[in-house]
Amino acid sequence: MNIFILTGAGISAESGISTFRDENGLWNEYNIEEVSSIDGFNKNPNLVIDFHNTLQTDMNLKEPNEAHYAITELMNDDRYSVTLVTQNIDNLHEKAGSECIHMHGNINEILCLHCGEISLSNVNITNDTICPECMMNAVRPNVVWFGEIPYSLEYINEKLIECDIFIAIGTSGVVQPAAGFVRKAKKKRAWTINVDIKKSFNWDFKEKIVGSASTEVKKLIDKIKFNEYDDVIKERKNT
């Protein structure tokens, strides 16, 4: 069985990482365009780097929750081929033992603007930080800023077409890219599921589970492992 899992800000919020929509979150202290765009970086690189350093320090102090570990449990089950894609830039999935695609980049990576190399860096950077590949001080956080193209879209599209079950966790699925992902999976007759603290208004989801990811994801994965979706998948794939 092929399973595609997309995680959004909601799964990390339960580990204490604030989203840019939180009223009291770090993002509210800044103009988003100034700290999360290439124009902002070109105008004031020190401000952007300081902001991302603060994010990195905060995110690396957080720990995975039960939803992260439940996903890892599913990925370690040889009966399933699981593609895990996250919109989040933290490393909570990795801390829980999962390998995932960071479509919006990774707070613990740097991108060299001179040679294009992406390197691991779990420490704060400055304008003088050297790229380990070309030895130039031309690095930025490897985070997809507003207006930039997410990573691995071609591979993601391939896996969406193949999946039998599509699960979105901690994202409403109303805005892009999640809205486009679930629609593509649904068109290929996948069973589509949304798990979020609020009910999604995207009607491409065939099943909507309202509740916290830390409690509901484990229940959902147990249902998958006890073969409760086998019949509906067979029926949809054969029609």
N, C-alpha and C positions, 0 to 999 in steps of 0.2 A: 504494500500500500504506500502510495506517495502522498506525503503530507507537507504542505507549505504553511509555515508560521511567520506572520509579520507582527513584530512588537513595536509599540509606540510609547509615548511618554508616560502613559498610565502605569505601565509595569514598573518603571523606575521610580515613579512618584511614591510608590508604596515602600520603597527603600529609603525615602527621604530626599530624593533628588527633585528639586522644584522645576516646573516647566515655565516657559516664558509667559504662560497665561496665568500663573499663580499671582494672586493679589500681593502677596508679601514676598515673592521670589526675587532672586538676584537680578533677573532680567528687568524688573521694574525700576531698577536704579540707573538704567542706561537707555539710550535711544538705540533700538535694535539695528537700524541702518548704519549707525556709527560703529558698532562693535561686531556685526555679523554680515558684512558685505565686503567685496573686494574694493569698492570705492572708499569705504570707511578705513580699510587697512592702508590704502595708498595715501589717504589724507593724514591719518594719525596711527601709524603702526604700533606705537607704544601703548596707546589706549586699548587697541584690539588685543595685543599680546597680554597685557595685564589682565584684561577681562577673561581671556581663555585660561590664563594661569590660575586665576581664582576658581574658575569652573573645574579645572583639572584637579586642583588640591581638594576641593569639596567632593567631587565625584569619586576620587580614589579612596576616600575615607568610608564610603558607603559599602554595604554588604548586600548580596543577593537575598531575595525573599523566596517564599515557597513556590511562587510561580516560575522563577528562574530554574529552581532545582527540579520541578516537575517536567519542564521542557527537556532538561538534560536527561532525565530518566527515560523519556520517550525516545530521544535520539540514540540512547545506548541500547535500545531494544532492536535486535537484528530483524525483527519482522517488518520494520518500517524504514522507509527512506525519507528522512526529514530534511527539508531545506528551511533554515532559520535565517530570516532577514530582519534586521532591526533598523528603525529610524533613529535610534538613540546613539549618542556618541560616547556613552560611558562603557565600562568594561565589566558590567555585572554578569552578562551571559558567560563571559570567559571565566570569571571568578567562580561561577557555578559549575564549570566544567564543559560548557558547550562551545562549539565552533560556530561562528555566525558571520554573515555578510553585513558589514556596516555601510549601508547605502548613503549615509550622510557623513561618513568619515569616523575617525576615532580620536578622542581627546588625548590619547597617549601615543599619537604619531605626529611627525612633522613632514611637511612637503617642501622640497627645495624648489624655489622658483627659478633657479639657474639650470639644474640638470633634470628636474622632474622626479627625482628619487623620493620615495616614501620610506621613512625610517622610524623605528620605535623610539620613543622618548617619554619616559614616565616622570620626567622632572621638568620644572618650569623652564621656559626659554626666554631669551632676550633678543634684541636686534643683532647681537654679536654671536649668537649661537651658530656653530659651524655645521654644515652638512657633512656627514661622515663619508659620503661618496665623492663629492667634488671639492670639498674643503672650502666652499664659499659660504659667507654669512648672508644667505638669501633664503632663509626658511620661514615658514608660517605654520600655524596649526593645520593639520590635515583634517579640516572640518569643512563640509560643504555648506557654504554660506548662501544666504538668500539670493536667488537668481542664478546660482550655479547648478550644473547638471549632476544629479546623484550618481553614485558609482554602481557598476555591475548591472545596469538595466537590461542588457542583452541576455545575460545569464539568468537574471530574475524572470524575464519573460518566458524563457525556455522552461523553467521549472513551474511557472504558473500554468502553462499549457498541459504539463504532464500530471499535475496534482489531482488526487482523488478527494482530498479534504483541504480546504483553505481555512485557516484560522487567523483572525486579527485580534490581538490582545492589547488592551490599553490604548486603543485608538478608535475614534468614532467611525472611521471609514467613510466619512462624508467628503473630506477634502483630498486632494491629490497628495501623494501618489496612491494612498490606500484605496480611494474610490475606484481608480482605474484597475488596480490589482484584483479586487474582488470581482469586478465585472468581467475581466478576462477569464478568471477561473470559473465563474458561473457559466460563461458561454461554452466552456469545454466540459460542462456537466459535472463539475466538482460540487461537493456539498460545502456550503459556505457558512462559517460560524463567526460571530462577533462576541468577544468577551470584554465588557467595559463597565465602568462604574455607573454609566448612564446608558439608556437605551439608544442604539444607533437609529438614525432616520434614513439610512441607506437600505433600500428595499432589495438590493442584490444579495443581502445576507438571508439565507434560508432559516437560520437559527440565531437568536439573539439571547445571550446570557448576560443578565444584569447583576453585577456584584463585583467585589474586589478580586483582582487577578490572583492574589495570594491564596484565596480560598477556592475560587471557581475553576482555575486552570487544572488543579490536581483532580478535581471531580471529573472534568471533561476528559482528561487523559486516561483516567481509569475506565471511563465508558468506552473509549477507543480500544484500550487494551483488552477489555472484556467483550470485544467484537460487536458492540451495540450499534455500530454504524455500517457493518458489513452489508446488510441487506439493502439499505437505502443507496449505498454506493453502487452496488451491482445493478440495481433497478435504474439508476440515473445513467450509468455508463452504457447500458444495453438499450436505451431508448433513443 
